[in-house]
Amino acid sequence: MKILIVEDEPEIAQLIQLSLEKEGFSCSICRDGFNALQVVQQQQPDLIVLDLMLPGLDGLEVCARIRQKPGAKDPYILMLTAKGEEIDRVIGLSTGADDYFVKPFSPRELVARVRALLRRSLRQGGQDRVYQTGHFTVDIEQRTATMQCNSSTPETLELTTLEFNLLSTFVSYPGRVWSRTQLIDKLWGSDFFGDERVVDTHVARLRKKVEPDPANPTFIKTVVGVGYKFEDPVV
């Protein structure tokens, strides 16, 4: 597994690198946001440890740009920052970060969070199914999703890894109500570290890609006080 560390403080970057390489990960380091975007395209890391306060281009903008134009891999992003206020966590998650870690930190916990994030991608293996509803077709093995509205030609959906996993979960159980905790356990596992609101972030992003009117969703409905459910008749 390749990990990119984006951190402008040399001592912290080296501490992270040593901690992760000791556990068998392959690491590289960037000192600023602009360089990080270039390295992401070149190296296609599996995970990025991304500092929020960076010279040139801050971590929020780096995260947003990576999510806007994912490469062959859609890396997991662990945002690292000295800021611990709730609003900063919410902003970090809203740009597409998968987890949020506040300095000062324990290297052991950092490694545990990295392992937890990387295990998420392993939980989707071993499936060979195609799910189809009135408007959607999701092929688990091929990792493709299409949407067809009215009589138009099916449209291939450009989804991130997490968006695809979320949509496939919804489509595989039409009508089922999912709590945030259940979705986290299904997609990320019981060893998830972080804020449950990461689910809301990814649901909102998925809605922008599949809903005719994301503000008034047709397919992915909010169940007040519980979570979400997917409504679309099975073909």
Secondary structure as GFF3:
##gff-version 3
##sequence-region A 1 235
A	DSSP	beta_strand	2	6	.	.	.	ID=ss1
A	DSSP	alpha_helix	10	22	.	.	.	ID=ss2
A	DSSP	beta_strand	26	30	.	.	.	ID=ss3
A	DSSP	alpha_helix	33	43	.	.	.	ID=ss4
A	DSSP	beta_strand	47	51	.	.	.	ID=ss5
A	DSSP	alpha_helix	59	68	.	.	.	ID=ss6
A	DSSP	beta_strand	76	81	.	.	.	ID=ss7
A	DSSP	alpha_helix	86	94	.	.	.	ID=ss8
A	DSSP	beta_strand	99	102	.	.	.	ID=ss9
A	DSSP	alpha_helix	107	122	.	.	.	ID=ss10
A	DSSP	beta_strand	130	132	.	.	.	ID=ss11
A	DSSP	beta_strand	136	139	.	.	.	ID=ss12
A	DSSP	beta_strand	144	147	.	.	.	ID=ss13
A	DSSP	beta_strand	155	156	.	.	.	ID=ss14
A	DSSP	alpha_helix	161	172	.	.	.	ID=ss15
A	DSSP	beta_strand	177	179	.	.	.	ID=ss16
A	DSSP	alpha_helix	180	187	.	.	.	ID=ss17
A	DSSP	alpha_helix	198	210	.	.	.	ID=ss18
A	DSSP	beta_strand	220	223	.	.	.	ID=ss19
A	DSSP	beta_strand	227	230	.	.	.	ID=ss20
###
